[in-house]
Amino acid sequence: MWQYTQIILETLGYVFAAIGLFASVYRAYLAWRSITRLTWDDVDNQTKKLIKKIGESEYEPDIVVTVGRGGAIVGSILSGNLPSKEKKTKNVPILGADRLYRWEDGMRIEIENKLIDFSPLKGQKVLLVAGDVLTGGTMKFFHRKIEAAGVAELRCACLLKGITATFKPEYFAKEIPADFETPWMYKGYGYSRDSRKPNQDAAKPTLREKWQNRIA
């Protein structure tokens, strides 16, 4: 009888150990997904943190310049919700700057979008906003272009900053160790984020390159 009881106890021990291992792995998976996949609630919470940080610094931009689609979404929210002491209205004008780039030897090279003119920003206080800064190359590129326009002051903000980013914006809501998915990347609707990988067929120009050549 004792032998059967011992076998049952040992079996139960293995079962509970397996359940504990599965629970630990599942919790680790959920933690990883919380970093790499954002929901609209996550965007809402992180954007509010960003608004608070900018407000606490008492920086009041004259204009918000947004970079890319993520920057356009985050920048639009910021433009209507930043606290203001000096201005009667809280709605800050927006200038949207879409990204253009080409790939050379597996490296992404930012190129100038000739449809955008930064010269009217001269003498203005500017907040440059991106959805994320994972490497820092894009923000460096636009920071240099806007600074060359003779702005009065330029600060940068993003929702997510990579821990290895070479460019550190003055404001960011969350630091992350890896790439991520956002809720506006609708699956099945053709969303393409081609800025994360090089063009595999260098002989064929991309749609961006065709468009850039047309306006050049």
N, C-alpha and C positions, 0 to 999 in steps of 0.2 A: 504493500500500500504506500509506504514511504517513497519507494522508487518512482511510482506513478506521479505522486505529488511533486517530487523533485523535477521530473521531466516536464510536468505542466508549468511549474514555476520558471524553469529555464526557458521554455518556449515563450511564455509570456514576457520574460525579460528581453528576448530577441525581438519580439513583436513591438514592445514599447521603445526599444532602442531604434528600431527601423522607423517607427512613427516620429521619434524625436529628430532623427537624421533628416527625414523628409520635411518636417516642419522647419528645420534650420535652413535647408536648401531653398524651400519655398519663400521664407522670409528674406533670404539673400536675393532671390530672384525679384521679389517685389521691391526691395530697396534699389536694386539695379534699374528696374523699370521706372521707378520714380525719378531717377536721375536722367535717364535717356529718353523718356517719353513724357511730354508735358500734356496736361489737359487744359481746357479753357479755365478751369478753377485755378490751376497752377499759374497760368499766365496772369490771371486777375490778382492773385495774392502777391506774386513777384513784382508786378507792375506797381502795386500799391507801396511795396517796400522801396522801389526806385523813386517814386514820387516823394516819399518821406525823406529819403536821403538828400535829394536835390533841394527840397524845401528847407531842411535843417541847415544846409550850406548857404541859404539865402541867395542862391544864384538865380537871377531872373533874365532869361534870354529874350532877345528881341525877335528871334526866329529859330525854329527847329528845322534842321536839315536831316532828312531820313535817308538811310542807305538800304536799298533792296526791299523785298517784300516784308520780311520780319521787322525791319526798321520802320517801314511805313505804318505797320499796325501799332507797334509800341509807341512810335513818335506821335501818332495821331491821338493816342490816349493821353500822353504826357502834355501835348499842346493845349488840351482843354481842361487839365486838372492840376497843373502846377500852381502852388500857392503864390500869391502876389501881394506885395506891400506897396510897391511903387506905382503900379499900373491899375487903372480903374477896371479894365477888362482882364480876364484870366485866359482868354483865348489867344494863344501865340500863333502867328502865321507859320505855315509849313512849306518847305521846299523839298520835293521828293527827288532823290538822285538814284537812278537805277544803275546797277553795276554792269560793266563790260570787261571782258578779259579774254585772253588767249592762253593756250597751253604750249609750252616749249620744254622739251626734254622732261616731261612729267611735272613741270613746275607751272603754277598758275601765275600769270602776269596781268596785273590790272592795267587797263588802258582807258584813256580819257573818253568820256561820253560827250561828244561835241554838241549835243542838244542842251547841255546844262551850262549856264553862265553864272559863275559865282561872283562876278565883279560888283553886282548890286549889294553884296554883303559888306562892303567896305564900311568900317566904322560901327558895325553892328555887333551885339553880343550874341554869339551863336552856340546852340547846343546841337552837337552832332550825335545822332541816335542810330544804333544798329540793333538788330534782334539779338545777335550774338557776336562775340569776339573770341574765336577759337585759336587762331594763329596771330592775328593782328595786322596782317598784310593789307587788308581792305581799309581798315581804319587809318592806318599810316598814310595810305594813298590819298584818301579824302581829306585827312587832317592837313596834309601838305598843300593840297589844292586850295582849300578854304583859307588857310593861313596866308597863302600868297595873295589873296584878294585884299589883304589889309584890314581884317576884322579887328574890332576893338578887343574882343576876348573870345576865346574858343575853348569849350569844354565838351567832353565826350561821355556818352552814357550807353549802356546796353543792358539787356535783360540777363543774359548769361555770358560769363567769361570763363574761358578755358584756363585750367591751372598752369598750362605751359605757354600761354599767350605772350608774345614779345611786346605787345602794346597793352598798357594798363589804362583803361578809361578812368576818369575821375569818379564815375558812378557806375555801379553794377549791382544787380539784385542778388545774383547767386553765382557761385563758382562751381564749375563742374569738371570732372576728369575725362569726359568722353564726348563723342558726338551725340546728337539727340534728334528726336522727332517732335514737331510742333503740331498743335491741333488744326492749323490751317493747311497742313499737307494732306489733303483729302485723297484717300486711296481709291483708285478706280476712276479718277477724274483727270488723270494725265499730269499731275504735279511732278515736275522734274527739278531736282536740285543738282544741277551738273557742276556746281562750283566745288564739289567735294572730290571729284575724280578727274583725271586727265582724259582728253579726247583720245579714244583708242584708234581712230582712223584719221591720222594727221593729214592724209591726202585730200580729205573732203572737208571743206570749210563748214563750221557750225552755223546755225541760224543766226546766232549773235554776230559772228564774223561777217556773214553775208549782209546783215543789216548795217553793221559798222562800215563796211566797204561802200554801201549805197549812199550813206550820208557823208562820207569822207570828201 
